[in-house]
Amino acid sequence: MTDYFRIGVITKPHGLKGEMKVFPVTEDMRRFRHLDTVFVERNSAKTEMKVKGARFQKNMVLLSLDGVDTVEEAQTYTNAVLYVDRAHAIPLEEGEFYVPDLIGMDVVTEDGKPVGKLTDVLSTGANDVYVVQGKEEHLIPAVKEYVRSVDMEKGAMTVHLIEGM
């Protein structure tokens, strides 16, 4: 299981006082309003930083971080990735899972036959779709009809496959 979850990418500075534009990669960008700290990854190193403020402009977040007070300082964060740790992730409802925890999971059929490894999760309008790579690639809708169980302890998912899946 992963300890950090990606929530955004800094795209460029905004204004002259160190504010930065962030492209959110989280289901609910309003979560930025409630963050006290974020982990900023630059050059493969994560640094915890205090959030001074967050506001919204169209589909972007305008983020202010403690210690970033000029446009020049903000420019050095361009393309940095923002994370939260597991303790500050959005709580899950019953039957929900964090995508990074699913990636790499072994997928088997109800009768125990290996299907492959879960390699990606596609977000569609109606429901997510699990991409499972084995001898063939399988696209499995993330609904109870096809996903029978998920065992996080064993790192295994049991699915019901139908012809053409």
C-alpha positions in Angstrom: 0.0 0.0 0.0 1.1 3.5 -0.8 1.7 6.1 1.9 1.1 9.1 -0.3 -1.7 10.1 -2.7 -1.2 12.5 -5.6 -3.7 15.4 -5.5 -2.3 17.9 -8.0 0.5 19.3 -10.2 1.8 22.8 -10.0 1.6 24.3 -13.5 3.0 27.9 -13.1 3.1 30.9 -10.8 0.0 33.1 -10.5 0.6 36.7 -9.7 3.6 38.3 -8.0 3.3 37.1 -4.4 4.2 33.4 -4.7 0.7 32.0 -5.4 0.8 29.0 -7.8 -1.7 27.4 -10.2 -2.4 23.8 -9.5 -4.0 21.3 -11.8 -6.0 19.1 -9.4 -6.0 15.3 -9.9 -8.3 14.5 -7.1 -12.1 13.7 -7.2 -12.9 16.8 -5.1 -10.8 19.8 -5.6 -12.5 21.5 -2.6 -10.3 19.4 -0.5 -7.5 22.0 -1.0 -9.5 24.4 1.3 -9.0 22.0 4.2 -5.4 21.2 3.9 -2.9 22.3 6.5 0.1 20.7 4.8 1.0 19.1 1.6 4.0 17.1 0.4 5.7 18.7 -2.5 7.8 16.4 -4.8 10.6 18.0 -6.7 13.7 16.2 -8.0 12.4 12.9 -6.6 12.3 14.3 -3.0 9.2 15.0 -1.0 9.1 18.0 1.3 6.3 18.7 3.7 5.0 22.3 3.4 2.4 24.4 5.2 -0.5 25.6 3.2 -1.3 29.3 3.7 -4.3 29.3 1.5 -6.2 27.9 -1.5 -8.8 29.4 -3.8 -10.3 28.4 -7.1 -10.3 29.8 -10.6 -12.3 27.8 -13.1 -10.9 24.2 -13.0 -7.7 25.2 -11.2 -6.6 25.7 -7.7 -4.6 28.8 -6.7 -2.4 27.7 -3.9 -0.2 29.6 -1.4 2.5 27.8 0.5 4.5 29.0 3.5 7.9 30.2 2.4 7.0 30.8 -1.2 6.5 34.6 -1.4 7.6 35.8 -4.8 6.9 34.9 -8.4 10.6 33.8 -8.7 10.3 31.3 -5.8 6.9 30.0 -7.2 8.5 29.5 -10.6 10.9 26.9 -9.1 7.9 24.8 -8.2 6.6 24.5 -11.8 5.8 20.8 -12.5 6.1 19.8 -8.9 3.7 17.2 -7.8 1.5 17.6 -4.7 0.6 14.7 -2.3 -1.2 14.1 0.9 -0.3 11.3 3.3 -2.6 8.4 4.0 -3.7 10.1 7.3 -5.0 13.1 5.4 -6.6 11.3 2.5 -10.3 11.6 1.9 -12.0 8.9 4.0 -13.4 6.0 2.0 -17.0 4.7 2.1 -17.7 1.0 2.5 -16.5 -0.9 -0.6 -14.3 1.9 -1.9 -10.5 1.7 -2.4 -7.7 4.0 -3.1 -6.5 3.5 -6.7 -2.8 3.2 -5.8 -3.7 0.3 -3.4 -5.4 -1.6 -6.3 -2.5 -1.3 -8.8 -0.5 -4.5 -8.9 -3.2 -6.6 -7.4 -3.6 -10.2 -8.6 -6.9 -10.8 -10.3 -8.5 -14.3 -10.4 -11.8 -15.7 -11.5 -14.4 -17.1 -9.1 -13.0 -20.6 -9.8 -9.4 -19.4 -9.0 -8.0 -19.1 -12.5 -5.5 -16.3 -12.9 -6.6 -13.4 -15.1 -3.6 -11.2 -14.6 -2.5 -8.1 -12.7 -4.5 -4.9 -12.3 -2.4 -2.3 -14.1 -4.6 0.8 -14.3 -8.0 2.2 -13.4 -9.9 4.2 -16.0 -12.4 6.7 -14.8 -15.5 6.8 -17.0 -18.7 8.7 -16.5 -20.7 5.8 -15.1 -18.1 3.8 -13.2 -14.4 3.0 -13.1 -13.0 0.3 -15.3 -10.2 -2.0 -14.1 -7.4 -2.7 -16.7 -6.1 -6.2 -16.0 -3.1 -7.4 -18.0 -2.5 -11.1 -18.3 -2.1 -13.3 -21.4 -4.7 -10.8 -22.8 -5.8 -7.4 -21.6 -9.2 -7.4 -19.8 -11.3 -4.3 -19.1 -13.5 -5.1 -16.1 -16.2 -2.6 -14.9 -15.8 -1.8 -11.3 -19.3 -2.9 -10.3 -20.5 -5.7 -8.0 -21.8 -7.7 -10.9 -18.2 -8.3 -12.1 -16.0 -7.6 -9.1 -16.9 -10.2 -6.5 -14.4 -9.4 -3.8 -11.3 -7.4 -3.0 -8.9 -8.8 -0.4 -6.4 -6.0 0.5 -4.5 -8.3 2.9 -3.8 -10.8 0.2 -3.6 -8.3 -2.6 -6.1 -10.2 -4.6 -9.3 -9.4 -6.5 -11.9 -12.0 -7.5 -13.9 -11.3 -10.6 -16.7 -12.7 -12.7 -15.8 -12.7 -16.4 -18.2 -12.9 -19.2 -17.5 -13.7 -22.8 -15.9 -10.8 -24.6 -14.5 -9.2 -21.4 
